[in-house]
């Protein structure tokens, strides 16, 4: 049957077959194209140079800066090492992501940026690149973070509820932050003295051991609650410590199904100097509510143009500029649109 069909093929048909075989990169399926585009995007978040600041490092413009106001006169976060030798990728707190010179690029030595200790301040956002986090109430990823109590830095927001974190041990992976109301990690208050002390201790440890070098490439956790980690892998493949590099490769390529399903159902208020209660703006209310659901304790919001730090456990709010302290509360009733 196959031979008779072949006899009916025209010379043009055979030429078409030969062209498809010789130019497979052109005649790719949509799924292949999507995978390649995803891999190219993921590649921008890799660490390639041990002499460069690691992913998650906070930076400011350096001595050789010549890029006008791209940084918005503020700080940013290293999100990856560029494929271009001597260049590093930075996302500024304004949201702009660009590449900058750091070290020798084969022609000159220049430092457009330099590390700094300036924390990321949230303004009407539940979380952002540059924030400090630690394992949260729904953590189920063993010791990816190097052990309970260790602090990592957010370096990517793939969706509003899927974030990527780099831990001090060098491991990088994605985690739920609000997906189906699950929180693998929770925010850390950068002004908390205990957090500062933990960061100081981490800075004096050796950040990377031989046992961690295999897992430096970004891994990706399961994104569905009903899935165990083994179900993220192809049939027949089991997870073991000795296969950490192989597992990371598979996690890294896996498609994410995180979706934002959070809805604010409570109304937060603050007490004015005249003892009257005022509603927080809608954006600030959503930020406070999401922090409270994640069992966080502190959140910073922009209120009337001024940054205010809210302690949810003490139900107090401090104006970071005037240092005035007032009360906050939550009303247990739905918000109508």
Buried (B, 14 or more C-beta within 10 A) or exposed (E): EEEEEEEEEEEEEEEEEEEEEEEEEEEEEEEEEEBEEBEEEBEBBBBEBEEBBBBBBBBBBBEBBEEEEBBEEEBBBBBBBBEEEBBBBBBBBEEEBBBBBBBEBEEEEBBBBBEBEBBBBBEBBBBBBBBBBBBBEBBEBEEBBBEEEBBBBBBBBBBBBBBBBBBBBBBBBBBBBBBBBBBBBBBBBBBEEEBBEBBEEBEEEEEBEEEBEBBBBBBBBBBBEEEEBEEBBEEEEEBEEEBBEBBBEBBBEBEBEBEEEBEBEBBBBBBEEEEEEEEBBEBBBBBBBBBBBBBBBBBBBBBEEEBBBBBBEEEBBBBEEEEEEBEBEBEEEEBEE
